[in-house]
Amino acid sequence: MERRKKRRRLLELVKDVLIVLLALSAVYLTMRTQIGGLAGWNGSWLNRLFNGKTVSLLPTVSEETEENMQLRPVRMSVQLGSGGRYGVQYDQTAVDALFDATASLLGDALGSAQRPVQVTEGAWREALSDAWGIYFDFRGTVPLTVLSASLSGAVNQALPEADVRRLLLAEEEGAVRLYYSNESTGLYYACDTAEALRGHVQTAAAVYSPNGTVFAYETSYSELAPYVMVAATQVSPKVYHAANPVAQMSESDREEMMEALGFHPQSNNSYRSGDRLIVNEWPDRLSILDDGHVRYETSVSNEPKYPVGTPGEPVDAAAVAQATWPLAEQTIGQSCGAARLYLIGVVQMSEDEWMADYGYCLNGAGVELGADGYAARFIIQNGQITEFELFFRSYTDTGEQSIVLPEAQAAAAMSAQRVQGSELLLAYEDNGAAELLKAEWIAIQTP
């Protein structure tokens, strides 16, 4: 009798489970039917919704990416037709707020962009100065396909493999066009976008008021690079305390870093040699120096630790960025404090060799680290990362402010020095030893 009761309870439990599964299935099918038509159902709409990410009303396009880079601009502006411009830079909180309000528009434009057509620089400037528009400057050069994947959730096959830094969404005659400049060639392009975007750029821009921001080509600062953005307001950059986080790491912290890089913390092949910890896992070698410099090197292998791209297919800039970004972000990106990583650029050195550099950015101002300026460098050969350098630094806001010239005065002074084509930028110089970093205006020669 007791066995029969237990069996009955078990049958009842199975029935309950089946009822729950049927209910969940019905909910799934209902959502698929109702939401699929709205967002091009592939599961990503619901996933982005529950992850708190921006939900696009445009259908996604081919090739979902496994892990997107978190790319954000360091300066932005909003053009209010012919009624002036609102611009923000050297204030990452303000830039992030503007980007959060407009990122979905850029993502939808990238996702729906048609094949680009070349335009003149005059057409680019006319759109930048006269149309209702939103301008994005990422400081470094980013593969356009990577930017598309990061912001739209997929790679738009209509977009070319181009290096971009500056993009513009411009609403002209009721249509939204995506403009960009190819940093490698210096040429300008425009793409038509989805009809669903009509009216949205002007609506998003209309909530802002002009604050006197101009571009150098609109002023008398003729010696400056034309797209230096000059603000009318006083810049008050912060003072930061810089430190070497490797020197402050506990044993468990070092082990976590080694694990993040794919090495075994308890390896019998690790040993101390002078100022560094060396881990040999043939053919891979990792060196962790006390000064915060971490170096990896290996030989080309059939079973690489860090593969890049799809086996058997040529490596491109997008594959390089997508393979190196997680390594940089999960290591130096996790310990840099108030700084933020940005992609300086991806360069093809030869047919089978690539290089990717990342830098630190403090409140929109770049950190010139050491002699070469980068925080991380990756070398890719024959479809795998064969060496990299990481420079661990941690930055803390001291609550103090650097004293610098107002941007307009700095621009006038630089223009007077006739440094033709130079870009005026705020930057922090970190030689690896200084503890307090103060911002200063620098001139960088642009191509």
C-alpha positions as CSV (number, residue, x, y, z in Angstrom):
1,M,0.0,0.0,0.0
2,E,2.8,2.4,0.9
3,R,4.6,1.6,-2.3
4,R,1.4,2.5,-4.3
5,K,1.1,5.8,-2.5
6,K,4.7,6.7,-3.3
7,R,4.2,5.7,-6.9
8,R,1.0,7.9,-7.1
9,R,2.9,10.8,-5.6
10,L,5.7,10.3,-8.2
11,L,3.1,10.3,-11.1
12,E,1.5,13.4,-9.7
13,L,4.9,15.1,-9.6
14,V,5.7,14.1,-13.2
15,K,2.3,15.5,-14.3
16,D,3.1,18.9,-12.5
17,V,6.4,19.1,-14.2
18,L,4.8,18.4,-17.6
19,I,2.2,21.1,-17.0
20,V,4.9,23.6,-16.1
21,L,6.9,22.7,-19.2
22,L,3.8,23.1,-21.4
23,A,3.1,26.5,-19.9
24,L,6.6,27.7,-20.5
25,S,6.5,26.4,-24.1
26,A,3.2,28.3,-24.7
27,V,4.8,31.5,-23.3
28,Y,7.8,31.0,-25.5
29,L,5.7,30.5,-28.6
30,T,3.6,33.5,-27.8
31,M,6.6,35.8,-27.3
32,R,8.2,34.4,-30.4
33,T,5.1,35.2,-32.4
34,Q,4.5,38.7,-30.9
35,I,8.1,39.9,-30.6
36,G,9.6,38.2,-33.6
37,G,7.9,40.5,-36.0
38,L,9.1,43.5,-34.1
39,A,12.7,42.7,-33.5
40,G,13.7,40.0,-36.1
41,W,13.4,37.2,-33.5
42,N,16.6,35.3,-33.0
43,G,16.6,35.2,-29.2
44,S,18.9,38.2,-28.9
45,W,16.0,40.7,-28.3
46,L,15.0,39.0,-25.1
47,N,18.6,38.4,-24.1
48,R,19.4,42.1,-24.5
49,L,16.3,43.1,-22.6
50,F,17.1,41.0,-19.5
51,N,20.7,42.1,-19.7
52,G,19.7,45.7,-19.5
53,K,21.1,46.5,-22.9
54,T,19.5,48.9,-25.5
55,V,16.8,47.2,-27.4
56,S,16.7,48.0,-31.1
57,L,13.4,48.1,-33.1
58,L,15.2,47.3,-36.3
59,P,15.9,43.7,-37.3
60,T,19.4,42.4,-36.8
61,V,21.6,41.3,-39.7
62,S,23.8,38.3,-40.2
63,E,26.5,36.8,-38.0
64,E,25.9,37.3,-34.3
65,T,29.1,37.9,-32.4
66,E,30.0,35.9,-29.3
67,E,31.4,38.8,-27.3
68,N,31.2,42.5,-28.2
69,M,33.7,45.1,-27.4
70,Q,32.4,47.8,-25.1
71,L,33.4,50.8,-27.3
72,R,32.5,54.3,-26.2
73,P,33.4,57.7,-27.7
74,V,35.6,60.3,-25.8
75,R,33.9,63.3,-27.4
76,M,30.5,64.0,-29.0
77,S,28.5,66.8,-30.4
78,V,24.9,67.5,-31.4
79,Q,24.3,69.8,-34.4
80,L,21.0,71.7,-34.1
81,G,20.5,72.3,-37.8
82,S,21.8,75.8,-38.5
83,G,21.0,76.8,-34.9
84,G,24.4,76.0,-33.3
85,R,26.1,73.0,-31.6
86,Y,26.2,71.3,-28.3
87,G,29.5,69.5,-27.6
88,V,31.1,67.6,-24.8
89,Q,34.7,66.3,-24.2
90,Y,37.1,65.8,-21.3
91,D,34.0,65.0,-19.2
92,Q,33.4,61.3,-19.6
93,T,30.2,61.4,-17.4
94,A,28.7,63.9,-19.8
95,V,29.9,62.1,-22.9
96,D,28.5,58.8,-21.5
97,A,25.1,60.4,-20.8
98,L,24.9,61.7,-24.4
99,F,26.1,58.4,-25.8
100,D,23.6,56.4,-23.7
101,A,20.8,58.6,-25.1
102,T,21.9,58.2,-28.7
103,A,23.8,54.8,-28.9
104,S,20.7,53.0,-30.1
105,L,20.4,55.3,-33.0
106,L,24.0,54.8,-34.0
107,G,23.6,51.0,-33.6
108,D,20.4,51.0,-35.8
109,A,22.2,53.1,-38.4
110,L,25.2,50.8,-38.5
111,G,23.0,47.7,-38.5
112,S,20.8,49.0,-41.4
113,A,23.4,50.9,-43.4
114,Q,23.5,50.3,-47.1
115,R,26.8,50.1,-49.0
116,P,28.7,53.4,-48.6
117,V,29.4,55.8,-51.4
118,Q,32.3,58.2,-51.4
119,V,31.6,61.8,-50.8
120,T,33.7,65.0,-50.8
121,E,35.1,66.5,-47.6
122,G,32.9,69.5,-48.4
123,A,29.8,67.3,-48.2
124,W,31.0,65.9,-44.9
125,R,31.5,69.3,-43.5
126,E,28.2,70.6,-44.7
127,A,26.4,67.7,-42.9
128,L,28.6,68.3,-39.8
129,S,27.8,72.0,-39.6
130,D,24.4,72.5,-41.1
131,A,22.2,69.4,-40.7
132,W,20.5,68.0,-37.6
133,G,23.1,65.5,-36.5
134,I,25.0,63.5,-33.8
135,Y,28.8,63.3,-34.0
136,F,30.9,60.6,-32.4
137,D,34.7,60.6,-31.9
138,F,36.3,57.4,-30.5
139,R,39.8,58.8,-30.3
140,G,41.5,55.6,-31.6
141,T,40.8,53.9,-34.9
142,V,38.2,51.1,-34.8
143,P,37.4,48.6,-37.6
144,L,34.0,49.6,-38.8
145,T,32.8,46.0,-38.7
146,V,33.8,45.8,-35.0
147,L,31.9,49.0,-34.3
148,S,28.9,47.6,-36.1
149,A,29.0,44.4,-34.1
150,S,29.5,46.2,-30.8
151,L,26.6,48.6,-31.2
152,S,24.1,46.7,-33.4
153,G,24.8,43.2,-32.1
154,A,25.8,41.8,-35.5
155,V,28.2,42.4,-38.4
156,N,26.6,44.3,-41.3
157,Q,28.0,42.7,-44.4
158,A,27.2,45.9,-46.4
159,L,29.9,47.7,-44.5
160,P,33.6,47.5,-45.6
161,E,36.6,46.6,-43.5
162,A,37.6,50.3,-42.8
163,D,39.4,52.0,-40.0
164,V,37.2,54.7,-38.5
165,R,37.4,57.2,-35.7
166,R,34.7,59.8,-36.5
167,L,31.2,59.1,-37.4
168,L,28.1,61.4,-38.0
169,L,24.4,60.7,-38.1
170,A,22.8,63.4,-40.1
171,E,19.2,64.0,-40.9
172,E,18.8,65.5,-44.3
173,E,15.6,66.0,-46.2
174,G,13.8,63.6,-44.0
175,A,16.3,60.8,-44.3
176,V,19.1,59.7,-42.0
177,R,22.5,59.2,-43.5
178,L,25.6,57.7,-41.7
179,Y,28.8,59.5,-42.6
180,Y,32.3,58.4,-41.6
181,S,35.9,59.1,-42.5
182,N,38.3,56.3,-43.4
183,E,41.3,57.0,-41.2
184,S,43.7,55.0,-43.4
185,T,42.8,56.7,-46.7
186,G,41.5,60.1,-45.5
187,L,38.4,59.7,-47.7
188,Y,34.8,60.3,-46.7
189,Y,31.8,58.1,-47.1
190,A,28.0,58.2,-46.6
191,C,25.5,55.4,-46.2
192,D,21.7,55.4,-46.5
193,T,20.0,53.9,-43.5
194,A,16.6,52.4,-42.7
195,E,13.5,54.5,-43.2
196,A,12.5,53.7,-39.6
197,L,15.1,56.2,-38.4
198,R,13.5,59.2,-40.1
199,G,12.8,61.9,-37.7
200,H,14.6,60.3,-34.7
201,V,17.9,62.1,-35.1
202,Q,16.2,65.5,-35.1
203,T,14.0,64.5,-32.1
204,A,17.1,63.3,-30.1
205,A,19.1,66.4,-31.0
206,A,16.3,68.9,-30.2
207,V,16.5,68.3,-26.4
208,Y,20.0,69.9,-26.3
209,S,20.9,73.6,-26.4
210,P,24.0,75.1,-28.1
211,N,27.0,75.7,-25.8
212,G,29.4,77.4,-28.3
213,T,31.4,74.3,-29.3
214,V,33.0,74.7,-32.8
215,F,35.4,72.7,-35.0
216,A,38.7,74.2,-35.9
217,Y,37.8,74.5,-39.6
218,E,34.9,76.8,-38.6
219,T,37.3,79.2,-36.9
220,S,40.5,81.2,-37.5
221,Y,42.6,78.5,-36.1
222,S,43.7,77.4,-39.5
223,E,46.9,75.8,-38.4
224,L,45.1,73.2,-36.4
225,A,43.8,69.9,-37.7
226,P,40.3,70.7,-39.0
227,Y,38.3,68.5,-36.6
228,V,39.8,69.6,-33.4
229,M,36.7,70.4,-31.3
230,V,37.0,73.6,-29.4
231,A,34.7,74.3,-26.5
232,A,33.8,77.7,-25.2
233,T,33.7,76.6,-21.5
234,Q,36.8,76.3,-19.3
235,V,38.3,72.8,-19.0
236,S,39.2,71.6,-15.5
237,P,40.9,68.3,-15.8
238,K,41.4,66.2,-12.7
239,V,44.7,65.2,-11.0
240,Y,45.2,61.5,-10.7
241,H,47.4,59.3,-8.4
242,A,49.1,56.6,-10.4
243,A,50.3,53.3,-9.0
244,N,51.6,49.9,-10.0
245,P,49.0,47.4,-9.1
246,V,51.3,44.4,-9.6
247,A,53.5,45.5,-6.7
248,Q,50.4,45.6,-4.5
249,M,49.0,42.2,-5.6
250,S,48.6,39.4,-3.1
251,E,49.5,35.8,-4.1
252,S,45.9,35.1,-4.8
253,D,45.7,38.2,-7.0
254,R,48.6,37.0,-9.1
255,E,47.0,33.6,-9.4
256,E,43.8,35.2,-10.7
257,M,45.8,37.2,-13.2
258,M,47.6,34.1,-14.4
259,E,44.3,32.2,-14.7
260,A,42.8,35.1,-16.7
261,L,45.7,34.7,-19.1
262,G,45.1,30.9,-19.3
263,F,48.1,29.8,-17.2
264,H,48.1,27.4,-14.3
265,P,48.9,29.3,-11.1
266,Q,50.3,26.2,-9.3
267,S,52.5,25.2,-12.3
268,N,55.8,23.5,-11.3
269,N,57.4,25.4,-14.2
270,S,57.1,28.8,-12.5
271,Y,60.1,30.3,-10.8
272,R,61.4,33.6,-9.6
273,S,64.3,35.3,-11.5
274,G,65.5,38.6,-10.2
275,D,62.7,41.2,-10.6
276,R,60.2,38.8,-12.3
277,L,58.1,35.7,-12.0
278,I,58.5,33.4,-15.0
279,V,56.0,30.8,-16.0
280,N,57.0,28.2,-18.6
281,E,54.3,26.1,-20.2
282,W,56.0,25.1,-23.4
283,P,55.9,26.6,-26.0
284,D,54.3,29.5,-24.0
285,R,56.3,31.7,-21.7
286,L,54.8,34.4,-19.4
287,S,56.9,36.9,-17.5
288,I,55.4,39.1,-14.7
289,L,57.8,41.9,-13.7
290,D,57.6,43.7,-10.4
291,D,57.3,47.1,-12.3
292,G,53.9,46.1,-13.7
293,H,55.1,45.0,-17.1
294,V,53.8,41.6,-18.2
295,R,55.1,39.9,-21.3
296,Y,54.0,36.8,-23.2
297,E,55.8,35.0,-26.1
298,T,55.4,31.8,-27.9
299,S,56.2,30.1,-31.2
300,V,53.6,29.4,-33.9
301,S,51.7,26.2,-32.9
302,N,49.0,23.9,-34.3
303,E,47.3,24.2,-30.9
304,P,47.6,27.9,-30.0
305,K,46.7,29.3,-26.6
306,Y,45.2,32.4,-28.2
307,P,43.7,31.7,-31.6
308,V,42.6,34.5,-33.8
309,G,39.8,34.3,-36.4
310,T,38.4,31.2,-38.1
311,P,40.9,28.4,-38.8
312,G,41.7,28.2,-42.5
313,E,40.4,31.7,-43.2
314,P,42.5,34.9,-43.6
315,V,42.7,37.0,-40.4
316,D,41.1,40.5,-40.7
317,A,41.1,43.6,-38.4
318,A,37.8,42.6,-36.9
319,A,39.1,39.2,-35.8
320,V,42.2,40.8,-34.3
321,A,40.2,43.3,-32.3
322,Q,37.7,40.7,-31.1
323,A,40.5,38.3,-30.0
324,T,42.6,40.9,-28.2
325,W,40.0,43.0,-26.5
326,P,39.0,40.4,-23.9
327,L,42.6,39.8,-22.9
328,A,43.2,43.5,-22.4
329,E,39.9,44.1,-20.6
330,Q,40.2,41.1,-18.3
331,T,43.7,42.0,-17.2
332,I,44.8,45.6,-17.2
333,G,41.2,46.7,-17.7
334,Q,40.2,45.2,-14.4
335,S,42.9,46.9,-12.4
336,C,43.2,50.4,-13.9
337,G,40.9,52.1,-11.5
338,A,39.5,55.4,-12.8
339,A,40.9,54.8,-16.3
340,R,39.2,53.2,-19.2
341,L,40.7,51.2,-22.1
342,Y,40.3,52.3,-25.7
343,L,41.5,50.8,-28.9
344,I,44.3,52.8,-30.4
345,G,44.4,50.9,-33.6
346,V,44.8,47.6,-35.5
347,V,47.6,47.6,-38.1
348,Q,48.4,44.9,-40.7
349,M,52.2,44.6,-40.7
350,S,52.5,42.0,-43.5
351,E,50.3,39.4,-45.1
352,D,50.2,37.1,-42.0
353,E,51.1,39.6,-39.3
354,W,49.0,42.1,-37.4
355,M,49.4,44.4,-34.4
356,A,46.8,45.8,-32.0
357,D,47.4,48.6,-29.5
358,Y,45.2,49.7,-26.6
359,G,45.6,52.7,-24.4
360,Y,44.4,54.2,-21.1
361,C,42.0,57.1,-21.1
362,L,41.3,59.4,-18.1
363,N,38.1,61.3,-18.3
364,G,38.4,61.5,-22.0
365,A,42.1,62.5,-22.0
366,G,44.6,59.9,-23.2
367,V,47.5,58.7,-21.1
368,E,50.9,58.8,-22.8
369,L,52.5,55.8,-21.1
370,G,56.2,55.4,-21.4
371,A,58.0,56.0,-24.7
372,D,55.4,54.5,-27.0
373,G,52.2,55.5,-25.3
374,Y,50.3,52.2,-25.3
375,A,49.1,50.2,-22.4
376,A,48.9,46.9,-24.3
377,R,50.3,45.6,-27.5
378,F,49.5,42.3,-29.2
379,I,51.3,40.7,-32.1
380,I,49.3,38.2,-34.3
381,Q,51.0,35.8,-36.7
382,N,49.4,33.1,-38.8
383,G,46.1,33.2,-36.9
384,Q,47.3,33.3,-33.3
385,I,48.7,35.8,-30.8
386,T,52.4,35.1,-30.6
387,E,53.4,37.8,-28.2
388,F,51.9,40.6,-26.1
389,E,52.9,43.3,-23.6
390,L,50.7,44.6,-20.8
391,F,51.5,47.6,-18.7
392,F,49.5,47.4,-15.4
393,R,48.7,50.9,-14.0
394,S,46.0,52.0,-11.6
395,Y,44.7,55.6,-11.4
396,T,42.8,57.2,-8.6
397,D,41.1,60.6,-8.6
398,T,42.7,62.9,-6.0
399,G,39.9,65.4,-5.9
400,E,42.3,68.1,-7.2
401,Q,42.3,69.8,-10.6
402,S,45.0,70.6,-13.1
403,I,45.5,74.2,-14.1
404,V,45.5,74.5,-17.9
405,L,44.7,77.3,-20.4
406,P,41.2,77.5,-21.7
407,E,40.8,75.5,-24.8
408,A,40.2,78.4,-27.1
409,Q,43.4,80.1,-25.8
410,A,45.4,76.9,-26.2
411,A,44.1,76.6,-29.7
412,A,45.1,80.2,-30.5
413,A,48.5,79.7,-29.1
414,M,49.1,76.5,-31.0
415,S,47.8,78.0,-34.2
416,A,50.2,81.0,-33.7
417,Q,53.1,78.5,-33.5
418,R,52.1,77.4,-37.0
419,V,52.2,73.7,-36.2
420,Q,50.4,72.8,-39.4
421,G,47.8,70.0,-39.1
422,S,48.4,69.3,-35.4
423,E,45.6,68.0,-33.2
424,L,45.2,69.8,-29.9
425,L,44.6,67.3,-27.1
426,L,44.6,67.1,-23.3
427,A,46.8,64.3,-22.2
428,Y,48.5,62.8,-19.1
429,E,52.2,61.8,-19.3
430,D,52.9,58.7,-17.2
431,N,56.5,57.5,-17.2
432,G,55.8,54.6,-14.8
433,A,57.4,56.3,-11.8
434,A,55.5,59.5,-11.2
435,E,52.7,59.3,-8.6
436,L,50.7,62.4,-9.4
437,L,49.6,63.0,-13.0
438,K,48.5,66.5,-14.2
439,A,46.9,67.1,-17.6
440,E,48.5,69.3,-20.2
441,W,47.8,70.4,-23.7
442,I,49.9,68.5,-26.3
443,A,50.1,68.7,-30.1
444,I,50.0,65.5,-32.1
445,Q,50.7,65.6,-35.8
446,T,47.9,64.1,-37.9
447,P,48.3,62.6,-41.3
